Amino acid sequence: MPDTKDVIPGADGAPGRSRIEWVRSGCRLLSSIAAEFTRTRPFDGLTIGTGIHLEPKTVALLLTLAEGGARVVSTGNLSSTQADAVEYLRARGVEVVGAATTDQAEHDEHVRQVIAARPQLLLDNGGDLFARYLAEPYPGLLGGTEETTSGRTRLRPLAAALEVPVLVINDSPIKQFAENRHAVGQSVLESYLRITNQMTNGRRVAVFGYGACGKGVAANFRNACASVAVVEIDPVTRLEASLDGFAVPGREEALRNADVVITVTGAESVITADDLGFLKDDVVLMNAGHFPREIAVEGLARAAGVVQRYDAADGIETLRVDDGRRIHLLTRGHMVNLAGPRPLGNSIESMDLGFALQARCLEAVAAGSVGAGHTVVPVPRFIDELVATSFLDRYGRSGTPPPTSGQPSSGHPGISGPSTGAARSTP
Ligand SMILES: NC(=O)c1ccc[n+]([C@@H]2O[C@H](COP(=O)([O-])OP(=O)(O)OC[C@H]3O[C@@H](n4cnc5c(N)ncnc54)[C@H](O)[C@@H]3O)[C@@H](O)[C@H]2O)c1
């Protein structure tokens, strides 16, 4: 029995809350930006509409925006909303629309309600909010941000219609290497281990897609002693995977050999019912791409020859085929590192970096530091440099001791210094 004095309770009791506190206290960049925003108030008088996974790290981001004076109206993405996060946000004045859902129509209604609040700034994740805005435009939208590759692909053809700055966080080199490559790779491996409790050593893993995320996934499984093959439709990227030392078989050969199949492409129907015949007994299928359509789960479940569908364990659904094979699907094809039992998502530090980019980009849009020429474009270089320098300072990687929370980073007062808010005329 531990001595009671050794037992340190969570910050305010409930386990979910203490995890949120743990994450918030780990987000050193967001903590320092929040302290700065309480002084500079870049979002005074503005509503920010957000449509992003509601989990502990986004809690840290949304509360940072609220510290800057914003009214924050939020909803989650399909399937990833965590009840603790919603409760925590609501208790601190953030307006959260809806709750966790895997139903597309219900999710669409939540998005509609966020847009009905007529936010001046949008923080989007997958393009839902901007697409909805275009369906029913209103005056006063200043612009905003889009978090993902998939959202950028969706919004780029709509750029001319949007006519306001939309900064794509995904296209920052920092997001690419810190989150997409390193953090997604680590957390997908962590999710596989947590959900299946199976070893990786010697397992044959087929990774579909060798973009930034696929590179990290392939590297992390290789580092965990798996035998990794990459399936990639772009021949140049396939060559890169080959020169990085991965096998690059055709998709059918990869599927016939794989013990684990991971999709991380951003595309739809990468694995479908037509592939059922190729899959080995006991194969594990999982998706790390944004949309839950990379593995056509329902099509597979209804394919000829599938005789049974059952929940094998928390986060694992099994299809039994009439020839005796069992096909295991993790988290019903939703992003494996954000769905399923006790999802932790990407590392705190990687998300702190990405969300510092978010906060700084929204600050720049509110301040008018970027204009209509910045519609669906990468994060401006000055913001990347500001965030990179702050990270090196705050996490003690620059050779000098990190400043304590709330203290400004050396030489970086923010987007336009303490008078940022004055640069914008509130509509
Ligand atoms: N799980 C997470 O935490 C997380 C985090 C960031 C991004 N994402 C998502 O992961 C996905 C991939 O992101 P990315 O940044 O690596 O994208 P990317 O565009 O850089 O790379 C995707 C790769 O997949 C390849 N591809 C497309 N269709 C394919 C197919 N049918 N078969 C094989 N390869 C195919 C493309 O040629 C490309 O090389 C996106 O949906 C993104 O939104 C997930």
The ligand as a Gaussian input file, in Angstrom:
#p B3LYP/6-31G(d) Opt

LIG

0 1
 N       -4.190000      10.286000     -37.742000
 C       -3.722000      11.499000     -37.551000
 O       -3.457000      11.928000     -36.423000
 C       -3.462000      12.356000     -38.745000
 C       -2.666000      13.517000     -38.603000
 C       -2.405000      14.286000     -39.741000
 C       -2.961000      13.925000     -40.977000
 N       -3.767000      12.822000     -41.061000
 C       -4.401000      12.392000     -42.318000
 O       -3.611000      11.342000     -42.908000
 C       -3.833000      11.334000     -44.329000
 C       -2.478000      11.360000     -45.060000
 O       -1.826000      12.583000     -44.762000
 P       -0.421000      12.964000     -45.449000
 O       -0.055000      14.300000     -44.882000
 O        0.562000      11.850000     -45.348000
 O       -0.912000      13.115000     -46.970000
 P       -0.032000      13.210000     -48.284000
 O       -0.939000      13.784000     -49.331000
 O        1.281000      13.851000     -48.008000
 O        0.281000      11.676000     -48.639000
 C       -0.689000      10.759000     -49.051000
 C        0.004000       9.729000     -49.946000
 O       -0.909000       8.684000     -50.240000
 C       -0.739000       8.323000     -51.603000
 N       -1.971000       7.672000     -52.063000
 C       -3.159000       8.264000     -52.393000
 N       -4.061000       7.335000     -52.713000
 C       -3.456000       6.134000     -52.569000
 C       -3.889000       4.785000     -52.745000
 N       -5.132000       4.504000     -53.137000
 N       -3.003000       3.792000     -52.501000
 C       -1.737000       4.071000     -52.099000
 N       -1.263000       5.327000     -51.932000
 C       -2.123000       6.338000     -52.155000
 C       -0.425000       9.635000     -52.314000
 O        0.233000       9.401000     -53.557000
 C        0.471000      10.307000     -51.276000
 O        1.844000       9.998000     -51.479000
 C       -4.736000      12.528000     -44.613000
 O       -6.085000      12.102000     -44.651000
 C       -4.520000      13.417000     -43.395000
 O       -5.615000      14.310000     -43.191000
 C       -4.009000      12.034000     -39.992000

